[in-house]
Amino acid sequence: MDKIKVAVIGVGHLGRFHAKKFTEIPEAELLAIVDINPERIEETLNLLEEKRHSIKTFTNYKEVIPLVDAVSIATPTITHYEIAKDFLFAGKAVFLEKPLAHELSLAEELVEISIKKNLPFQIGYIERFQEPVKKLLQNVRDPLFIEAHRLSSFTERNLDIDVILDLMIHDLDLTLLLKDYKKIEFIHAVGAPLFTPLPDIVNARVVFEDGTTCNFTASRISLNRQRKFRVFSKGAYYVVDTIEKSYLEVRVDLQKREYKLDRKSFPESDPLKEELVSFIKCIINGEKVKVTGESALKSLELAFQIKKQVENNFKKYL
Ligand code: NAD
């Protein structure tokens, strides 16, 4: 069987690791890497060590369109629409980093094109491939309260989007999966642009029609990193930490007034490799990708509702 010929577009902080992982997937052939910045290309070739000699390099992504079967796009969000659209129109399978696009209408258009052309179109919600998150999604029934903290320290990267599209979107995605995309009744969100012109810290309270209440905090100006997602349901609560790669399930025996703890950690898991393997296998087997454009659109829609509230509330309090 022929290998799937792949290119990675944008080999900055994240894309270089996409490139590295593709070289470790036997069913894929990393044919090319592309970046408008030749320094990023050189750094990535160094990371690829002896495999560097077989890899073509380009500064213009359009040149690789006819050469590949599939592409992974890890460029800044404002460029996602244009690049993904060109590959989809050319009939190529596309892995696109999150968030889908910087505007909802552009994201909708990309999803529509991928459906019309019946192409594998996977979005980079890497958290879904984290082992503790998989365990959480398997075990939680009827969540009543969700609390998520996703904090990062400030970097010069991804400043084309706010912290909602940059970080909070992962927790929105997981929540909508847990709630099976049920209807939302109420949103209140506040935030502030502190280091950049866009909100860098945001808190959102989202209440579903059935009463499930979610409290999301995302910051990209914290001193320490944190990735904690807690879910409370009747008689149990769950804590997932995707930095520690740990899972904790606490069951409450109300009669004995006792806690039963189930603690697991997954130090060896490699969610980036797993999501790219999954993408390649879906291309080969003709299966539906695990993170579809349609599902990514749902969390983007919620992100945009939160964004609007933050902007309105910020103006109100000024
Ligand atoms: P980065 O700035 O480090 O890398 C982006 C790279 O794209 C840069 O090297 C830049 O030179 C290059 N680039 C810009 N325009 C280009 C173009 N037209 N053609 C080719 N190359 C181009 O940013 P990053 O942190 O690697 O983020 C990239 C994307 O990945 C963003 O969409 C971000 O939201 C996403 N991301 C996702 C996760 C995740 O958890 N899934 C984590 C980090 C970043």
Boltz pocket constraint, residues with backbone or C-beta under 6 A from the ligand:
constraints:
  - pocket:
      binder: B
      contacts: [[A, 9], [A, 10], [A, 11], [A, 12], [A, 13], [A, 14], [A, 15], [A, 34], [A, 35], [A, 36], [A, 37], [A, 40], [A, 59], [A, 61], [A, 73], [A, 74], [A, 75], [A, 76], [A, 77], [A, 79], [A, 97], [A, 98], [A, 99], [A, 124], [A, 125], [A, 126], [A, 157], [A, 158], [A, 165], [A, 166]]
      max_distance: 6.0
